[in-house]
Amino acid sequence: MSTRIQDMRNLGPAMARMLAEIDILCEEDLRGFGVVEAYRRLKFRFGRHVSILALYAMEAALRGCDWRALDTETKEHLRE
């Protein structure tokens, strides 16, 4: 069984609620959509209430690390 969003590192109840509104309910869903597509959908749905940190947090959650541990190259790649 896939991990619930709110149980993933870096992602809490608020992010879980927002992701649920774009049909991402668990880790498997997030991996399936990909973090960049999930971020695009969040930005479309919630606009300025979603920052680039959400993108980093989702990527780090899938890697199982703190979002601040992502290296500069990874962050640049995600922003592209």
Buried (B, 14 or more C-beta within 10 A) or exposed (E): EEBEBBEBBBBEEEBBEBBBEBEBBBBEBBEEBEBBEBBBBBBEEEEEEBEEEBBBBBBBBBBEEEBEEBEEEBBEEBEE
